[in-house]
Amino acid sequence: MDNLEAVKPVTAEPTQPPAAPAATEPAISQAPAQKPARKDAAAPKPPVYWGTGRRKEAIARVRLLEGLGTIVVNGHPFDQYFPRESLRLAVRQPLLVTHQLGKHNVLARLEGGGLTGQAGALCLGIARALVRFDPGLRISLRAAGLLTRDPRQKERKKYGQKGARKRFQWTKR
């Protein structure tokens, strides 16, 4: 029981606050950190309408957004990607038929095939995206034949021949 003398008696004295941190240590605030409000959280994202088109070996993945009518293909401007006017007209055909030219931005990712196949695939992809945007446009797009996938494919080479239809040259003797 000799240890009892070491225990201090409880008094009503106020305790002193802990010493302030040294000047070299940065002061840390005790309040929880507030995350800054996101700027894009207030503005809702515009709806995106998807469409996939195929022709020959080409595949087009199309996103249709509300905008001023710009068409971007694989990161390039539309006029730069398709050099021939006939291809540009084929791509714009669904927008012209439905009177939507200048009302939507088109972002497309094309792969495979040549320029003609890619233009046909892009045309079908835009038409399908327009139907997702407004199902009422289906009638005019169907009447123009823009919702039908072109089933023609390259015919395979046959054995014993030079190509799919071409034969080796016949010699008489």
Backbone torsions as a table, in degrees:
resi	resn	phi	psi	omega
1	MET	NA	9.6	177.0
2	ASP	-73.5	-18.9	-178.4
3	ASN	-70.4	-20.2	-176.6
4	LEU	-65.6	-26.3	179.9
5	GLU	-69.0	-26.9	-179.0
6	ALA	-75.3	-19.5	-180.0
7	VAL	-76.0	132.2	-178.0
8	LYS	-82.6	143.2	176.4
9	PRO	-74.2	146.3	-179.8
10	VAL	-77.1	128.1	178.8
11	THR	-123.0	167.0	-178.2
12	ALA	-91.3	19.6	179.5
13	GLU	-71.9	138.8	175.7
14	PRO	-71.4	143.1	179.2
15	THR	-85.5	150.8	-178.9
16	GLN	-85.1	143.6	178.1
17	PRO	-65.7	157.4	179.6
18	PRO	-64.4	155.3	-178.0
19	ALA	-65.0	147.4	179.1
20	ALA	-66.9	148.4	179.7
21	PRO	-66.0	157.1	-178.8
22	ALA	-64.6	157.6	-176.5
23	ALA	-66.0	-22.6	-178.4
24	THR	-78.0	-22.9	-179.3
25	GLU	-86.1	137.5	178.5
26	PRO	-71.2	144.7	-179.8
27	ALA	-77.0	135.2	179.8
28	ILE	-110.6	125.6	-179.2
29	SER	-79.9	147.9	-177.4
30	GLN	-86.8	-16.5	-178.4
31	ALA	-73.5	143.1	179.4
32	PRO	-67.3	143.5	-177.8
33	ALA	-71.9	133.6	178.2
34	GLN	-95.3	132.4	176.7
35	LYS	-76.8	138.0	177.9
36	PRO	-67.2	146.6	-179.3
37	ALA	-68.7	138.7	179.2
38	ARG	-75.1	137.4	-178.1
39	LYS	-70.9	-37.9	-176.4
40	ASP	-81.9	-5.4	-179.8
41	ALA	-71.2	-29.5	-177.9
42	ALA	-75.4	-36.8	-177.7
43	ALA	-91.8	121.4	178.4
44	PRO	-70.4	148.3	179.3
45	LYS	-73.5	142.1	177.6
46	PRO	-69.1	149.4	-179.7
47	PRO	-67.2	146.2	179.6
48	VAL	-117.1	132.3	179.9
49	TYR	-114.1	128.0	-175.1
50	TRP	-100.8	151.6	173.0
51	GLY	-155.1	141.2	178.7
52	THR	-119.2	131.4	178.7
53	GLY	-125.8	147.0	177.9
54	ARG	-135.6	144.7	170.8
55	ARG	-156.4	132.8	-174.3
56	LYS	51.4	-117.8	179.4
57	GLU	-101.4	3.0	-174.3
58	ALA	-91.1	144.3	176.5
59	ILE	-129.1	131.3	178.9
60	ALA	-120.8	125.8	172.8
61	ARG	-107.7	118.5	-169.0
62	VAL	-117.0	135.2	170.8
63	ARG	-116.7	130.7	-178.6
64	LEU	-112.8	121.6	-179.3
65	LEU	-123.0	155.3	173.7
66	GLU	-71.6	135.4	-177.2
67	GLY	-177.9	-153.9	-173.6
68	LEU	-99.6	2.2	176.1
69	GLY	102.1	16.6	177.8
70	THR	-78.0	142.8	177.8
71	ILE	-120.2	121.2	-179.7
72	VAL	-119.5	126.0	-177.7
73	VAL	-119.4	117.5	-179.7
74	ASN	51.5	37.0	178.1
75	GLY	82.2	0.6	179.9
76	HIS	-110.9	152.2	174.3
77	PRO	-61.7	148.5	-176.3
78	PHE	-56.9	-45.4	-178.2
79	ASP	-67.2	-26.8	-179.8
80	GLN	-81.0	-34.2	-176.2
81	TYR	-74.6	-41.9	179.1
82	PHE	-105.7	103.2	-174.8
83	PRO	-74.2	-28.5	-177.4
84	ARG	-88.3	139.5	-179.4
85	GLU	-65.4	-32.3	179.6
86	SER	-64.2	-36.3	177.6
87	LEU	-70.3	-40.0	178.6
88	ARG	-63.4	-39.9	178.8
89	LEU	-65.4	-40.5	178.9
90	ALA	-63.0	-38.0	-179.4
91	VAL	-70.6	-38.9	-178.3
92	ARG	-79.2	-9.2	-173.7
93	GLN	-54.1	-46.5	179.7
94	PRO	-62.4	-34.7	179.5
95	LEU	-72.2	-35.3	178.9
96	LEU	-70.6	-42.6	-178.0
97	VAL	-63.1	-37.7	-176.5
98	THR	-94.6	3.9	-179.2
99	HIS	57.8	39.4	179.9
100	GLN	-109.2	4.0	-179.4
101	LEU	-64.8	127.7	-178.7
102	GLY	91.2	-0.6	-179.6
103	LYS	-109.0	-14.5	-176.6
104	HIS	-134.1	143.3	169.1
105	ASN	-91.6	142.4	179.8
106	VAL	-119.5	124.0	173.5
107	LEU	-114.6	121.5	-174.6
108	ALA	-127.6	144.6	173.8
109	ARG	-119.5	113.6	-177.3
110	LEU	-109.9	144.2	174.8
111	GLU	-151.4	149.6	177.0
112	GLY	80.1	160.5	174.6
113	GLY	70.4	-168.5	178.2
114	GLY	-108.3	-171.9	-176.2
115	LEU	-65.1	-39.3	-179.1
116	THR	-66.7	-44.5	177.5
117	GLY	-63.8	-39.3	179.2
118	GLN	-67.4	-37.7	178.0
119	ALA	-65.1	-41.6	177.6
120	GLY	-65.4	-40.0	178.4
121	ALA	-66.1	-40.2	179.2
122	LEU	-65.9	-38.3	177.6
123	CYS	-60.9	-46.3	179.3
124	LEU	-66.5	-39.2	178.9
125	GLY	-64.3	-41.0	178.3
126	ILE	-66.2	-41.6	179.6
127	ALA	-61.9	-42.6	179.4
128	ARG	-67.4	-37.1	177.5
129	ALA	-67.2	-36.7	177.3
130	LEU	-64.9	-35.0	177.4
131	VAL	-67.4	-36.4	175.4
132	ARG	-67.7	-34.4	178.0
133	PHE	-66.0	-47.7	-179.1
134	ASP	-144.6	105.2	-179.6
135	PRO	-60.6	-18.2	177.6
136	GLY	-69.2	-18.2	179.4
137	LEU	-78.0	-10.3	-177.4
138	ARG	-58.3	-38.8	-175.9
139	ILE	-63.0	-48.4	-178.6
140	SER	-69.7	-36.1	178.7
141	LEU	-69.4	-37.7	178.9
142	ARG	-68.4	-40.0	179.4
143	ALA	-63.6	-33.6	179.0
144	ALA	-82.6	-6.0	179.2
145	GLY	77.7	22.9	-175.6
146	LEU	-92.2	-6.0	178.6
147	LEU	-102.3	3.6	-179.4
148	THR	-97.4	126.3	178.5
149	ARG	-76.2	134.7	179.2
150	ASP	-74.5	113.7	-173.2
151	PRO	-81.8	-4.4	-175.1
152	ARG	-68.7	130.0	178.4
153	GLN	-126.0	166.4	177.0
154	LYS	-69.8	133.2	-179.9
155	GLU	-78.8	141.8	-176.2
156	ARG	-73.6	154.5	175.6
157	LYS	-74.8	139.2	177.7
158	LYS	-100.1	149.9	177.6
159	TYR	-70.8	149.8	-178.4
160	GLY	79.0	3.5	178.7
161	GLN	-131.3	164.4	-179.5
162	LYS	-76.9	-33.1	-179.5
163	GLY	-148.6	-152.0	-179.8
164	ALA	-68.4	-43.3	179.7
165	ARG	-119.7	-28.9	-176.0
166	LYS	-67.2	135.7	178.5
167	ARG	-104.6	163.2	172.2
168	PHE	-68.4	154.7	-177.5
169	GLN	-65.8	134.1	179.8
170	TRP	-87.4	132.8	176.9
171	THR	-114.5	136.9	-176.4
172	LYS	-73.0	-43.2	-178.4
173	ARG	-123.3	NA	NA
